Amino acid sequence: MDKQAVLLRASNLACIRDDRVLFSGLSFILKPQQILLLEGKNGSGKTSLLRILCGFREADEGEIQWCGTPIDNSRYHADMAYVGHMDGVKKELSVLENLKMSLAMARPGRFTIEQALDKVHLAGYDDTLVQALSAGQKRRLSLARLLITDNILWILDEPFTSLDRQGIQLIESLMLKHVNDGGMIVMTSHHDLALHATDIQRIDLSTCH
Ligand SMILES: Nc1ncnc2c1ncn2[C@@H]1O[C@H](COP(=O)(O)OP(=O)(O)OP(=O)(O)O)[C@@H](O)[C@H]1O
């Protein structure tokens, strides 16, 4: 892909829930090697904005473009990966089956399934049913999906939730590598990011009215 042309542009977005304006007039541009950190108090609309950016829900106003065209085109969904609250994993399938399923629907990434499981410290859990994993292990599995597929844009909703200290450091180092390699991340987090050398834009949704 031509990295020069890669750009996520949100223009004048608004989101209304039950007649309440969560945010309006929200615009930003995200380029390769940048992280956009969405901040704001509980209920300010961070998850709602991520779901709009994923194309799961339409904005009440405004437009989102990927590389100059509206996001409802197939290329955006191939370029983007979302890890949300529900972890996006099927609990009745094994760890290996879940990763094989993710791989079947995407371009292969930098790591094999075996390497990714090793990286997120789930080696040896291949045949374990997801329903038998702890909350932190489920989160590690959902993050392993990012490593086995090739997606320039990661959209992450509270990626540190349920992770222990070592897990948080691991994810931070994977995120750093992703952006240093030309990737982009939009994320929410109530946890302070330790990625000091990185180009981080911050938007506080509590103030976007
Ligand atoms: N499906 C829905 N239908 C109606 N209202 C909803 C729906 N989902 C969320 N909301 C409302 O929208 C508001 C914003 O929710 P959202 O989950 O986007 O906030 P958030 O900033 O991510 O919060 P938190 O920090 O608690 O995760 C809340 O008041 C919530 O009740």
The ligand as a MOL file (V3000), in Angstrom:
LIG
                    3D

  0  0  0     0  0            999 V3000
M  V30 BEGIN CTAB
M  V30 COUNTS 31 33 0 0 0
M  V30 BEGIN ATOM
M  V30 1 N -27.0530 1.0930 22.2880 0
M  V30 2 C -27.2980 2.2140 22.9640 0
M  V30 3 N -28.5390 2.7810 22.9730 0
M  V30 4 C -28.7890 3.9100 23.6360 0
M  V30 5 N -27.8650 4.5780 24.3570 0
M  V30 6 C -26.6580 4.0600 24.3900 0
M  V30 7 C -26.2740 2.8600 23.7000 0
M  V30 8 N -24.9690 2.6130 23.9210 0
M  V30 9 C -24.5360 3.6150 24.7050 0
M  V30 10 N -25.5350 4.4700 24.9880 0
M  V30 11 C -25.4260 5.6720 25.8120 0
M  V30 12 O -24.5190 6.5550 25.1950 0
M  V30 13 C -23.7340 7.2000 26.1980 0
M  V30 14 C -22.2560 7.0220 25.8460 0
M  V30 15 O -21.8900 5.6560 25.9790 0
M  V30 16 P -20.4450 5.1690 25.5760 0
M  V30 17 O -20.3930 3.7090 25.9060 0
M  V30 18 O -20.1540 5.5960 24.1920 0
M  V30 19 O -19.5400 6.0160 26.5870 0
M  V30 20 P -18.0160 5.8610 27.0050 0
M  V30 21 O -17.4100 7.2210 26.9490 0
M  V30 22 O -17.3600 4.8030 26.1930 0
M  V30 23 O -18.1530 5.3990 28.5060 0
M  V30 24 P -17.1850 4.5200 29.4820 0
M  V30 25 O -15.9930 5.4010 29.8340 0
M  V30 26 O -18.0810 4.2950 30.6710 0
M  V30 27 O -16.8290 3.2560 28.7700 0
M  V30 28 C -24.1440 6.6130 27.5330 0
M  V30 29 O -24.9970 7.5080 28.1750 0
M  V30 30 C -24.8660 5.3460 27.1760 0
M  V30 31 O -25.8940 5.0700 28.0920 0
M  V30 END ATOM
M  V30 BEGIN BOND
M  V30 1 1 1 2
M  V30 2 1 2 3
M  V30 3 2 2 7
M  V30 4 2 3 4
M  V30 5 1 4 5
M  V30 6 2 5 6
M  V30 7 1 6 7
M  V30 8 1 6 10
M  V30 9 1 7 8
M  V30 10 2 8 9
M  V30 11 1 9 10
M  V30 12 1 10 11
M  V30 13 1 11 12
M  V30 14 1 11 30
M  V30 15 1 12 13
M  V30 16 1 13 14
M  V30 17 1 13 28
M  V30 18 1 14 15
M  V30 19 1 15 16
M  V30 20 2 16 17
M  V30 21 1 16 18
M  V30 22 1 16 19
M  V30 23 1 19 20
M  V30 24 2 20 21
M  V30 25 1 20 22
M  V30 26 1 20 23
M  V30 27 1 23 24
M  V30 28 2 24 25
M  V30 29 1 24 26
M  V30 30 1 24 27
M  V30 31 1 28 29
M  V30 32 1 28 30
M  V30 33 1 30 31
M  V30 END BOND
M  V30 END CTAB
M  END
